[in-house]
């Protein structure tokens, strides 16, 4: 009887010692919430001189942010070409599935406009000391080091050289075989899985920040195994190409970018690498550089 009574007294003590279950950790804010909450001081304006506007006859517009701080000679060419009206009768003539959409002179016979450098220096990479980067904490498959420049660009590096990566939406300069570097009359944008093997082999001069569907949702070409439109009737005409700075102030679009290096940008990176519940139950804890585009926002008056 004594033993039974002792056991009966021990049972409440045993259960009382069991700690209550821990509450589920509170989910962090998602990417959209972080960007919405970022104060105006965390953003900076993209220069109107660096906004290339491509208008199509059906009213669609593609907005390209030019990387003038990294490829200044190629970008200067692009500005001259746009201001000359040379692209007024240009077309989209190549759409290769999971690769690129390309536009310019499909005939390859049109004389480039005066005032451009016919064969710019190979602005494919540059010394790492040229641009100080905010470090990217996540590993990249193609570069030993990656980070973000203060003027809003994702940059890859091997510690000695830096370069702009071929991510989705990146805009590059079409060229012939080396030593050609491409004048900028014919451009392309990546519409599929990032072809990082092109890094350091072609000048990346910008990225599409708006209107990507006008280039990525076109019918695929079949010519030459390169996605060329074999029938000239398939080519998509371009109505006009302009630099935003040349538009009247009332018509000029304004875009801001989230400045790398600050706490809001760090929270953004974390949100991309560690997606939150309730949908995500296993955070990746990593993010490819091409999954970390510097956020931009359209600013309305």
ZADREN-168331 format. One record per atom (N, C-alpha, C, O): x, z, y. Coordinates in steps of 0.001 Angstrom, whole numbers, plus 524288, in hexadecimal, padded with zeros to 5 digits. Layout:
ZADREN-168331
XZY;...
//
This chain:
ZADREN-168331
8033F800007FB44;800008000080000;8035780000804DF;802007FD97808D0;807B1802BB8048C;80B28802FF8091E;80D7B7FDAA80A44;80DDE7FBFF80EC2;80F157FAEC805E1;811697F5C480693;80D807F1E6808FA;80EEE7EECE80C5F;8089C7F2128073B;8049C7EE8F80945;803AA7EF9B80F02;803457EBF38121A;8034D7F48181078;8026A7F5E7815EA;806E77F40A81947;8060C7F22281D9C;80BCB7F49281752;810617F2D681A5A;810457ECFF81B3A;811967EB2781F78;80EB07EA0181735;80E567E451817BA;80A2B7E2C781B9D;80AE37DF2B81EB5;805CB7E58A81B71;801857E45381F12;803287E52E824AE;801897E24A8282A;806607E92782597;8083E7EA2D82AE4;80C3C7E61E82CA2;80C997E4F883149;80F457E3E7828F5;813607E02182A50;811327DAD082BB9;8137F7D7FE82EDE;80CBE7D96782969;80A947D42B82A62;8097B7D32183028;80B147CF0783218;806D77D69B83305;805F77D5958389B;80B067D4FB83B9A;80B657D1CE83F31;80F097D81F83A15;8140C7D7AF83CC4;816957D26683BCA;818FB7D02183F49;816067D071836F6;8184C7CB6083595;815EB7C6FB838CC;818B87C3AD83AE3;810BF7C6F483930;80E1B7C2DA83C1C;80F067C360841F7;80F487BF7A844C6;80F837C835843C8;8105C7C9118495D;815A67C70184B09;8165D7C59584F92;819707C6CF8475F;81EB17C50A848B2;81F1D7BF1E84902;823007BD2084B03;81B3E7BC4084718;81B687B68384741;81A8D7B49B84CD2;8167A7B5BC84F1D;81E597B1B284F1C;81DC07AFF585494;819707ABE285515;818897A8D18517D;816D17ABDC85979;812BC7A7E685A42;815287A27B85AAA;819A77A20185C4C;8125279E6A8593B;8147A799188598F;815D8797B185F2F;8130F79918862D8;81A31794E585FCB;81BDD79349864FB;8185A78EE286706;816E478B6086414;8170578F1586C04;813D978AD286E2A;816FC785B786E52;81BC0785C786EF1;814517817086DC3;816E777C5986DF3;8196F77B9487349;8171C77CF487744;81E2D7796687370;820C47789287877;81D88774FE87C03;81B267713487A3F;81D8877648880E8;81A947732F884B4;81D2B76DE18857D;821E776D9188646;81A22769D288547;81C457648D885E2;81E4D763C088B6C;81BFA7659188F38;822AF760FF88BCC;824D375FB4890E4;8218F75B518935F;81EAD7589F8909F;821FA75A9A89869;81F337563D89AE3;8210F75103898B6;825A87506389773;81D8474D4D89847;81EE87481689679;82160744E889AD2;821937469C89F50;823407404789975;825EF73CEB89D36;8228573BAC8A1E6;8244C73C098A65B;81DA773A358A0F2;81A27738C38A53D;8194B73D538A8F4;8191F73C9F8ADB5;818C0741FF8A6C2;817F2746A38AA0F;81CC6747DC8AD4D;81C5A7495A8B1DB;821597473B8AAF6;8263D7483D8ADC0;826D6744888B25E;82839746308B6AA;825CC73F908B17E;8266673BBC8B5B0;8225173C8D8B9F2;8236F73BDC8BE92;81DA773E008B863;8198173EFB8BC36;81ACB743A88BFA1;8198F743B68C446;81D4A7479B8BD50;81E7A74C608C02B;8238274C0C8C353;8247574F588C6B2;826BF7481C8C246;82BBC747B28C512;82AB7746FA8CAE3;827C27437C8CC5D;82D0F74A288CE34;82C11749BF8D3DB;82E5E744C08D625;831BA742458D3C1;82C917434F8DABA;82E7773E908DD42;8345E73EAF8DDF8;836EE73A9E8DDDE;83687743618DEB1;83C25743D18DF74;83F537426C8DAA9;8440D7419F8DB0B;83CC87421C8D61B;83F87740AE8D14D;83FD973AC98D094;8425E738E68CCF2;83D49737E18D40C;83D0E732318D3A9;8400F72FB38D829;840C87321B8DC42;841CA72AE58D75E;84456727DF8DB7F;8423F7224C8DB50;840A0720718D72F;8424971FA98DFBA;8400671A698E010;843D67163D8DE21;8487F716688DF4E;841CC712908DB31;844C570DE38D9CB;8450F70A628DE9D;84112709518E115;849AF7089E8DFEE;84A44705518E48D;8471B7004E8E3F1;847536FDDD8DFCF;844276FEB08E7F9;841486F9B68E7B6;844DD6F5128E6C2;8431D6F1118E4C0;849E16F5888E82B;84DA86F1558E71F;84EBA6F0C68E14A;850AD6ECBD8DF8B;84D756F4CF8DE49;84E7B6F4C08D8B0;849916F3D88D579;8499B6F4AF8D0BD;8455C6F2278D7F2;8408B6F0F68D51C;83FA76EB168D51B;83ECC6E8BA8D935;83FDB6E8C28D07F;83EE56E3288CFCD;839576E27D8CDCC;837EF6E4AA8C9BF;836316DF808D098;830AC6DEC88CF50;82FC46D93E8CD4C;830C86D5738D012;82DE16D8C88C887;82CB56D3B98C626;826CE6D3368C5B8;824456D63B8C2F6;8249F6CF5C8C879;81EFB6CE848C86C;81DAA6C9AB8C533;820436C5A48C59A;8198F6CA228C1FA;817B96C5D18BEC3;812AE6C39B8C10F;80FEC6C6578C3E5;811716BEAF8BFDD;80CBE6BC448C21D;807B06BF268C102;803FB6BEBB8C40B;807716C2178BCB3;802966C4E48BB60;8022A6CA2D8BE15;7FE8A6CD278BD05;805DA6CB618C197;8058F6D03C8C484;808BF6D4AD8C255;8094F6D8B38C4E8;80AD56D4178BDB6;80E0F6D83D8BB7C;813426D88D8BE5E;815426D4A38C052;815666DD428BE98;81A6C6DE138C12C;81DFD6E15A8BDA9;81C476E5168BB29;822EC6DFE08BD8A;826F96E2DD8BAE0;82A996E50E8BF11;82C766E2298C26D;82B986EA248BEE1;82F176ECB38C298;8340D6EE528BFC7;833E16F1228BBE1;838806EC828C1CB;83D956EDA48BF7D;840C96F0DB8C354;841586EF728C7E4;842D66F51C8C170;846686F8668C47A;84BF26F6788C36B;84DC66F6A78BEF9;84E9F6F49E8C779;853D46F26B8C6EE;8580A6F6A98C73C;857C06FA328CA7B;85BE16F6408C3DC;860156FA1F8C383;864A26F87F8C704;868DF6F7418C51C;863BE6F8848CC10;867B06F6948CFBB;86C986F9F28CFD9;870C86F8088D13D;86C286FEE38CE6D;870B1702478CE76;8746B701568C9F3;878D4703428CA03;872B26FE648C603;875EE6FD6F8C16E;8778C6F7B48C0DA;87BD46F6898BEFF;874186F42E8C274;8753C6EE8F8C1FD;8746A6EBF78C74A;870F16E8AD8C7D1;877886ED5E8CB3B;8767A6EBA18D096;876CF6E5C28D16B;873C66E3A08D479;87A696E3138CECA;87AFB6DD6D8CFA9;876686DA838CD3C;874306D7048CFAF;874FB6DBE78C879;8707C6D9648C5FD;86B7A6DA7A8C90D;868436D6F78C9BE;86AC96DF4F8CAE3;8660C6E0948CDD3;865F16DDB48D2FE;861C96DBF28D4A9;86A686DD2C8D598;86A976DA238DA6D;869006D4808D960;866376D2278DC84;86ABB6D2508D505;8690F6CD0B8D386;863286CCCF8D2DA;860A06C9368D4CB;860FA6D09A8D021;85B586D0A48CF07;858416D0E78D41B;854516CE348D4B1;859FD6D4168D7B9;857516D4538DCC8;857806CF0D8DF8D;853966CD508E1BC;85C066CC858DF76;85C8B6C75F8E202;859116C35C8DF60;856866C03B8E1FF;858F36C3708DA37;855B06BFB78D74F;84FF36C08E8D8A1;84D136BCCF8D986;84E496C57D8D8C0;848D16C6AC8D9FB;847736C4DC8DF7B;843596C27C8E04F;84AD86C5F68E338;849B66C4A58E8B2;84A016BECF8E9BF;847D66BCED8ED9A;84CA66BBF48E65F;84CFB6B6458E717;8481A6B3708E532;8474B6AEDF8E676;844CF6B62C8E21F;840396B3A28DFDA;841756B07B8DAFE;83E2B6AD848D91E;8462A6B1168D8F1;847EE6ADEF8D47C;844866AEB38CFAC;843E96AB1B8CC8A;842536B3508CF12;83F226B46F8CA72;839786B29E8CB0E;8363B6B3AF8C7AA;8383E6AFE68CF4F;832C76AE7D8D049;8309F6AAE18CC0F;82BF26AB098CAF0;833E26A7AC8C9B9;832136A4488C572;834976A5D78C040;834F36A2AE8BCA5;8364D6AAAD8BFEE;838886ACA28BB0A;834306AE098B738;82F9F6AE538B8AF;835A46AEE58B258;831D56B03A8AE4E;834176B43C8AA91;838D56B4E78AA20;830876B6E08A7E4;832096B9DF8A341;832336B5F289ECA;82E356B3A189D72;836C66B52F89C80;837536B1058989D;839356B2F889345;839E86AFE588FA3;83A016B805892D9;83BCD6BA2A88DD7;839566BF7C88CFC;839B16C2E989057;836D36C03188879;834B36C54C886F3;835E16C5FD88129;833306C3D887DCE;839EA6C8FE88010;83B946C9E487AAC;839AC6CF36878E3;83AE26D33187B4B;836AB6CF45874A5;834396D415872D6;838476D857871C4;83C5C6D75D86F6B;8370D6DD118738C;83A5E6E1A7872C5;83FCC6E0EB87520;843986E32F8733B;8402D6DDB987949;845466DCD287BA2;844D76DC598818C;8453C6E0468844D;844076D78F88393;844106D6ED8893F;840086D2E088B07;83E606CF7B8880E;83E866D36189002;83BB66CF4D892DD;83F5A6CD6B8972F;841B66D092899F2;83FCC6C83A897C4;843996C60289B6D;840EC6C22D89F16;83D496BF6B89D92;842CE6C20C8A401;840876BE7F8A7DE;844CD6BC318AB54;849216BE408ABB8;843696B7D58ADD3;8471D6B51A8B13C;8462D6AF498B0E2;841B16AD8E8B0E0;84A666AC318B098;84A126A67E8B04D;84A836A4C68AAA5;84EC96A4BB8A870;846246A35D8A84E;846236A1D28A2D1;8491B69CC08A1EA;84B0069BCD89D99;84989699768A5F1;84C2D6946D8A551;8521B694DF8A596;854EA6916A8A3C7;853F76991A8A7D4;85990699FD8A8A3;85C0E695B78AC02;860C4694CD8ABAA;858F3693208AF38;85AE468EDD8B27B;85A8B6900B8B84D;85CE468D508BB7D;857A4694138B9AC;856D16953F8BF2F;85BC86978E8C19F;85E4069B068BF63;85D2E695918C639;861DB697638C8EE;860DE69CD78CB25;85CF169DA38CDCF;8644B6A0988CA1F;8638A6A5E38CC42;8638D6A5C68D233;865D46A23B8D486;861176A9848D4AA;860E96A99A8DA5D;8664C6AAC38DCAB;869886AD3D8DA1D;867446A9048E16C;86C4A6AA2C8E3E6;86CB76AFFA8E533;868D16B2BA8E5C4;871896B1B48E5A5;872756B7128E750;872FD6BB018E2F7;873936BFA88E409;872CD6B94B8DE03;8736E6BD028D9B6;878CB6BC468D736;87B3F6B82B8D7B8;87A846C04B8D48D;87F616C00E8D19B;87E1A6BDA48CC50;87B296BFE38C93E;880566B90A8CB41;87EE46B62D8C689;880546B91E8C195;87D866B8CF8BDB1;884A66BBF38C1AE;886656BEC98BD10;888616C4298BEBB;88D156C4EB8BF68;884CD6C7E48BF63;886506CD178C144;88A216CFC48BD8C;88ABC6CE238B910;88CAC6D3D98BF6A;88FE96D6ED8BBD3;88C856D92E8B77B;887D96D9FC8B845;88EC36DA348B2EF;88BA56DC4A8AE8C;88A0D6E1EF8AF86;88CCD6E5938AE01;885A16E29D8B20D;883C26E7DE8B350;880EF6EA398AE9B;87C6A6EBD78AEE7;883CC6EA568AA46;881956EC518A56B;882AC6F2208A4BB;87F896F4F68A270;887256F3E08A6BD;8887E6F9638A6A6;88C3F6FA758AB1B;88DE36F6DE8ADDA;88D9C6FF718ABD3;890E67010E8B036;8935F706498AED5;89183708FA8AB4F;89799707C78B198;89A2270CC58B063;8966C711628B0E9;8933B711978B481;896E0715118AD4D;8935E719968AD40;893C671CCC8B23B;8900871F718B3B3;8984071C9E8B4D9;898EA71FA98B9A3;895AC71D878BE2A;895047202D8C220;893A6718C98BDA0;890CB716528C1F8;88B8E718E58C30E;889BD718E28C782;8891771B1D8BF06;883DA71D5A8BFAE;883927229B8BCE3;8842F722E38B820;882A6726BB8BFD9;881F072BE48BD8D;87C7E72C428BB32;878A972AB78BDA6;87C2872E4B8B674;8773572E728B3A5;8756B7340E8B2AF;878937379D8B1FA;8703E734B78B2B1;86DED739808B09B;86DC4738DB8AAB0;86B8D735128A8B9;8700C73C728A7E8;870AC73BDD8A243;86B6F73BB089F6C;867D873EA48A0A8;86B127383889BA5;86695738118981C;867CC73B9E89375;86BAC73AB4890C2;864A373F9E8926E;865E87435188E3A;864FA74128888C1;86641743BF884EA;862C973C7C88855;8615873A7388337;864F4736028818E;866BA732E9884C6;865FC735C587C84;869A17320887A46;8676472C8487A5F;862B472BBD879A3;86AD3728AC87B4C;8694B7232B87B50;86C227206A876E0;870A2721A1875B3;8697971CB38746F;86BBE71A1586FE2;86FF97162487153;8732A714BC86E04;8700E714528763C;8739571019877AC;877E8711B787B6F;87B8170EAC87C66;877A17165287D85;87B81717F288159;87CDE71DAD88089;8797A720E287F61;881E271EEE88127;883AF7244B8805C;88190727F18848C;8809472C8988388;880DC725DF88943;87EEF7290488D9C;87AAA725FD89069;87B0672139890EE;876AB728AD89236;8729D7263689561;870F0729FF899A6;871CC72EB78994B;86E8D727D389DA9;86CBC72B198A1F1;8699D727EC8A5CA;867F3723908A4A2;868D172A278AA6F;86564727C28AE4E;86802728098B3AC;869EB72C228B54E;8680A723978B659;86A63723688BB84;8669F725AF8BF88;861E5725E08BEA8;868C1727628C3E1;86581729D18C7E5;861AD725FB8CA4D;85DC2727968CC95;862C6720D08C9D0;85F2C71CF28CBEE;85B6371AE88C7D5;858E0716E38C8A4;85AF571DAC8C366;8569171CBD8BFE6;85755719328BB3F;8539B716B18B987;85C1D718E48B91C;85D00715518B4BF;85F23718308AFFE;8628E71B8A8B071;85D0F716CE8AB6A;85F30718B08A67E;8642E7159F8A564;86433710D18A5A1;86866718648A430;86D8B715F68A3AA;87016717C389E9B;86FD371C5C89D38;8728F7141489BD7;8757F7154C8971F;87B537152789860;87CF87129D89C1D;87E73717E789535;884097182F89646;887057198F89153;884EA71BF288DB9;88BFE717FE8913B;88F79719B688D13;8938671D8888F29;8975071ECB88C7C;892B671F5A893EC;8965E722E48966C;89A2D7202B89A00;89C4A7229089D98;89B1571B258990C;89E977181289C51;89B997141189F94;89CC37134A8A42E;897CB7119489D33;8949270DB089FCD;88EDF70F6589FA8;88D567129389C64;88BC070D438A339;8861B70E1D8A354;8835D708D88A342;885A7704DA8A4A5;87E5B708E08A199;87B44704188A1AA;8757B705658A184;873F1709A289FD7;8724A701B68A348;86C9A7023F8A2FD;86AC97004389DAD;86C636FC0789C0D;8677D7033289AEE;865DB701B3895B0;861596FDC8895B1;85E386FD8C89956;861226FAC189187;85CDC6F710890B8;858326F9E488E42;857746F9BA88983;855206FC6F8917B;850676FF1D88FB2;84BA46FBAC89097;84C076F7978931A;847346FD4688E91;842576FA6F88F81;8416E6FA0789565;841B26FDEB89835;8405B6F53F89737;83F756F46B89CC4;844596F35289FEA;843F86F1F78A483;849006F3DF89D8A;84DCC6F2A28A056;84DE46ECD78A1B9;84C136E99289EB3;850016EB968A646;8505D6E62A8A811;8561C6E4958A817;8595F6E72F8AA7C;8574B6E0548A56D;85CAA6DE698A51E;85D1B6D8DF8A722;859326D6328A7F6;861FD6D72D8A7EC;863216D1F78A9F6;864A16CE698A56F;868846CF598A2C4;861866CA528A494;862C96C6908A07B;867D26C3B68A1E4;868CA6C2908A675;86B016C29489DF4;86FF86BFE889EE9;8714B6BC4C89A65;86EF86BC9789632;875206B8D989B5C;877566B5AF89730;87BB36B8CD89492;87C466BD7B89587;87EC26B63289145;883176B8D088EBC;887276BA77892CB;887B86B7F9896DD;889F16BEAA891A3;88E1C6C07A89523;892066BC068960F;8932F6B9078927B;894086BB9B89AD7;8941F6BF9989EEF;88F666BFAB8A28E;88F836C2688A681;88B3F6BCBF8A15C;886946BCE08A49D;884636C26C8A4BD;8843A6C5248A0C7;882B26C4088A971;880446C9348A9FF;87AA56C8C48ABE5;877FA6CCBB8AC71;878C76C3F38ACEB;873746C3258AEC2;872F96C3FC8B494;874BA6C7F68B6A3;8709E6C0478B73A;870226C0A28BCEC;86B786C3E68BEA4;86B546C5D48C30B;8679D6C4868BB24;862E06C75E8BC84;85E246C3EC8BD21;859DD6C5E68BE16;85EC26BEC68BC9C;85A376BB4B8BD0E;856876BBF78B86D;851CA6BB5C8B900;858A96BD368B3D9;855816BE0F8AF32;856226C3B68AD78;85A786C5978AC94;851B56C65E8AD05;851AC6CBE48ABA6;84E5A6CCBA8A6C5;84B476C9598A542;84F036D1398A45E;84BCE6D2A089FDA;84AAB6D8778A013;84D556DB6F8A2C2;846A16DA0989D2C;8459E6DF9F89C78;844BD6E0BE896BC;842B16DD79893DD;8464A6E55B89517;845C26E6FE88FA8;840106E86988E9F;83DC46EB828917E;83DC96E62488A87;838496E72688946;837996E98F883DD;833376E9F2881ED;83BE26EB2B8816C;83B796ED6387C35;83F286F1FA87B88;840BA6F48187F4E;8407D6F2FD876A8;844286F73887576;849356F64687876;84B266F1E1878AA;84B506FA6087AC4;84FD06F9D287E3C;854686F71787B89;8568F6F934877CB;855F66F26787D5E;85A636EF9F87AF6;85F906F17D87D3B;8620E6EEB788044;861286F63187BBF;865BD6F89987E20;86ACE6F5B987CC6;86ED86F6BF87F2C;86AA96F2348790B;86F516EF10877F2;870B66EB7387C80;8750F6E96B87CCC;86CEC6EAAE88013;86DFA6E786884B8;870D56EA9B888F6;872EF6E84E88C9F;870EA6EFCD8887D;873886F30988C68;879276F13E88D20;87BE76F03088952;87ADC6F0E689216;880356EF898938F;8818D6E9D48927A;886126E840892ED;87DA06E6C38910E;87E6E6E12A89035;87B756DDCE8941E;87C896D926894A6;877B96E028896D7;874796DD7289AAD;873736E14089F20;873246E5FA89E49;872EC6DF308A3D5;871E16E2838A85D;86C2D6E43A8A861;868A36E0FB8A8A3;86B516E9518A819;866136EB8D8A8D3;865726ECA28AEA2;868696EFAB8B0E7;861906EA248B109;861096EA688B6BE;85C436ED788B889;85B4D6EDDB8BD3B;859406EFA78B4E8;854A76F29A8B689;851236F3E18B202;852946F34B8AD75;84C6E6F5A98B358;848806F6D58AF5E;843166F5C58B199;842226F6758B643;83F996F4188AE33;83A2C6F3488AFBE;837946F89F8B028;837AD6FBAB8AC70;835436F9C38B4AC;832AB6FED38B558;82CBF6FE448B5D7;829F27022B8B5FE;82AD46F9688B617;825256F8A68B65B;823E96F30C8B4C2;826E46EF718B5DF;81F766F2618B21F;81DB06ED2B8B09E;820436EB058ABC5;8205F6E6458AB07;822566EE5B8A875;8252F6EC8D8A3DC;821D96E9278A048;823DF6E59989DC1;81CCE6EA318A00A;819676E73089C82;819536E16789DD9;8186E6DE2289A70;81A446E01E8A2D2;81A5B6DA9B8A461;81ED56D7AF8A1D0;81EBF6D2E28A18F;822C06DA8089FE7;827396D81889D50;827606D92E8977B;829546D5F98947A;825566DDAB895D8;825BD6DF2889056;8212A6DD5A88D05;821A06DD0D8883E;81CB76DC2388F7E;818086DABF88C7E;8171A6D4DF88C43;812C76D32D88B05;81B046D1CA88D6C;81A7A6CC1788D4C;81AF06CA0F887B1;81D386CCAB8845B;818C76C565886A3;8197F6C31488177;81F446C25688038;8225B6C105883AA;820B26C32A87B5F;826226C296879C7;8278D6BCD68791D;8246E6B9B687735;82C536BB8187AB9;82E376B635879FC;830AB6B58C874A0;831AB6B95F871E4;8319E6B0BF87329;833B56AF9E86DF8;8388A6AC2B86E1F;83AF96AB5686A0F;839FF6AA27872A2;83E2E6A648872E9;8439C6A88487238;844F56AC9787463;846B66A5B886F1E;84C3B6A6EE86E8C;84D746AC2C86C19;851EB6ADF486C48;8498F6AEA8869CF;84A6B6B3DC867B4;84B5E6B7E986BE8;84CFE6BC4A86AC3;84A576B673870DE;84B5C6B9E187551;846726BB2E87868;846B86BDA087C8A;841F66B98987663;83D1A6BA9D87926;83C176B6FE87DBA;839006B84D8812B;83EA16B27387DDC;83DBF6AEB388217;8386B6AC2C8817B;836A86AB3C87D1B;835D46AB0D885DD;830FB6A81B885B4;832566A2518850A;8346B69FD888899;8311E6A0388806E;8327969AC387F47;82F38696F988282;8312F692E48841E;82A526983D88378;826E7694F5886A8;8272A696E488C4E;825D669B6488D59;828DB6939388FF8;8292B6953E89575;8240F697718978E;8241C69A8A89B3A;81FA3695E389547;81A95697DF89711;819FB69DB7895E6;816BB6A05989845;81D1469FB28924B;81CCA6A53F89104;81F6B6A8A189530;81E486AD47895A6;822DE6A64D89828;825D56A95689BFC;8222F6ABBB8A009;81E6D6A9458A1C0;823586B0878A186;8200B6B3758A52A;822486B2DE8AAA9;8269A6B4B18ABB5;81F606B0538AE34;821736AF8A8B37F;821CD6B4A18B690;81EBA6B8408B5CD;825996B4C88BA04;8264C6B92F8BD96;8249A6B76F8C304;826486B3558C4E2;821516BA7E8C587;81F506B9018CAAC;823636B9F18CEF2;824556B6888D234;825C76BE888CEEB;829BA6BFC58D2DE;82CA56C4A98D14B;82ABB6C7DE8CE44;831536C5268D36C;8349C6C9BB8D27B;836A66CB858D7C9;838D16C86B8DAC0;835F36D0898D8F5;837896D2888DE10;83A356D7D08DD83;839BE6DA798D989;83D056D93C8E1A0;83F406DE748E224;83B6A6E1A98E559;839926DFE08E96A;83A316E6618E38F;8362F6E98F8E61F;8376E6EA7D8EBDE;833DE6EAD68EF13;83C6B6EAE68ED33;83DEE6EBED8F2A1;83C396E7958F64E;83BCC6E8758FB03;83B3D6E2E88F43D;839C76DE728F780;833E46DE308F893;832226DAF38FBAA;830E36E1908F60E;82B3E6E1AD8F6F1;82A046E4F28FBBF;82CFF6E87A8FD15;825AA6E3D58FE5E;823FE6E75990296;8236B6ECE39008C;822116EDB38FC01;8246F6F0AA903E1;824486F6219023A;81F186F7938FFB2;81EF76FAB48FC0C;81AD26F55390199;815A76F6988FF7F;814DA6F4828F9F7;8117A6F66C8F720;817F46F0918F869;817606EE2E8F341;81BB56EFCA8EF81;81B996EE6B8EAE6;81F716F2A68F176;824176F3E48EE64;822EC6F8448EA89;821576FC818EC29;823A86F75D8E580;822D46FB9E8E1B3;8272F6FFA18E223;82BA66FE528E35B;825D3704908E11E;829C2708B08E127;829EE70B4A8DBD4;825EB70C8F8D981;82EAE70C0B8D9FC;82F8170EAB8D4FF;83376713098D5B2;837537126F8D87E;8327A717688D328;8361771BCC8D318;8382B71C8B8CD94;835B771AEC8C9C6;83CBC71F068CD30;83ED5720838C818;84017726538C813;84174728908CC1C;83F9F728BC8C38B;840DD72E3C8C2F9;846D072ECD8C2F6;8497272C928BF9D;848E3731B48C69B;84E8E732198C745;850F8735338C2C2;84F7F739B28C1E2;854A3732DF8BFE5;85732735BA8BBA5;85A6773A578BDAB;85C3F73A5D8C21C;85AFF73E378BA48;85E4F742AB8BB8F;85B6D7479C8BCFE;85DB374BD78BCC1;856797473A8BE7B;8537F74BC98C010;8507674E378BB96;8506274C108B749;84DF3752AD8BC82;84B06755578B862;84655752348B670;844F67527E8B1D6;843E374F398B9E6;83F6974C168B82F;84132747C38B47C;83E82746808B0B3;845BF745808B59C;847C47416B8B22B;84967743BE8ACED;8488F741538A8DB;84BBC748698ACF9;84D3774AFF8A81B;8486C74C2E8A4C8;8488A74B8F8A004;8443474DE28A74F;83F5974EEB8A470;83D1E749EC8A22B;83AEF749E989DE2;83DB0745A98A515;83BE4740938A326;83ED973F1089E2F;83C7573D7A89A53;8440973F8D89E44;8472273E3C899A9;8457E74181894FF;844E173F76890AF;844C67468F895D3;8433A74A0E89196;83DE57488788F61;83D08748C988AA7;83A5A746F3892CC;8351774584890FD;8352A7409288DB2;831E773FE888A3A;838E073D1788EC3;8393E7384488BAC;83BBE7393F88658;83A6F736AC88280;83F5773CFA88629;8420E73E1D88146;83F14741F587DD5;83FB9741F887911;83BD3745368803E;839007494587D54;83332748ED87E8E;8312074BF7881A7;8309F7453187C14;82B017447B87CED;8280C7494987B06;8299C74BD687743;823C274A7787DAF;8212C74F7987CF6;81C2374F2C879C2;819C074B0687952;81A8A753AC8777E;81570753FF874ED;8111F75307878F5;812197537087DA6;80C67751C287736;80A9E7521B871C8;80BD474D5886E6A;80BA474DBD869A0;80D13748D0870C7;80DEB7443986D7A;813207448986AA3;8135F74386865F1;8174F745EE86D6B;81C787462086AFC;81D5974B808689E;81CF874F7786B50;81E8474B9D8639B;81F8975087860E9;825587513585FC3;827197559385EC8;8285A74CF485FDF;82DFC74D3185EE6;830C374A7B86373;830F9745AD86390;832E374D678672B;835B574AF786B76;83ABC748698698D;83D5A74A7A86616;83C14743F486BC9;840B07411386A07;845BF743B386BB2;849A17438F868DD;845B17461B87050;84A7A7487B8723F;84E9174487873C8;85328745D887456;84CE973F9E8747B;8508973B70875E1;84D79737038785B;848B9736A0877BA;85045733A987B32;84DCB72F1E87D9D;851E772B0187EAF;855F472C2188105;850DF7264487CFD;85451721DF87E25;8544F720D488408;8505B721A4886A5;858B271F0C88614;8591471E0D88BAC;854C471A5E88D87;852BB71AF5891D8;853627168D88A3C;84F59712CE88BC6;849E67152888BC1;84639712B988DAD;8494F719DC8899B;8445671CA7889E7;844337206B88E7F;8409A7239288EFC;8482C72011891E1;848887238E8965E;8490C7207B89B72;84CA57217989E7B;8458D71CCA89C6E;845EA719F28A160;844F471D9D8A5F9;8419D7210F8A5AF;847D671CE48AA28;846FA720208AEC3;8417171F178B0B7;8401B71A988B1C4;83E29723288B13D;838B37224C8B2D0;8383E71FF48B853;83B36721488BBDE;8347A71C7D8B8E6;8333671A468BDFF;82D6B71B178BF00;82A6071BE18BB5C;82BE371AE58C40B;8266071B588C565;82538717C28C9F7;828687172C8CD85;820BA7156C8C9D9;81EE5712288CE36;81CAB715B68D260;81963719088D13C;81E647150E8D71E;81CA2718488DB71;818B6715238DEA5;819F7710F78E0AE;814037172B8DF0E;80FF7714848E211;80FAD716E38E77D;810AE71B8C8E81D;80E53713C98EB72;80E04715D98F0C4;80A1771A4B8F129;8095771C7C8F560;
//
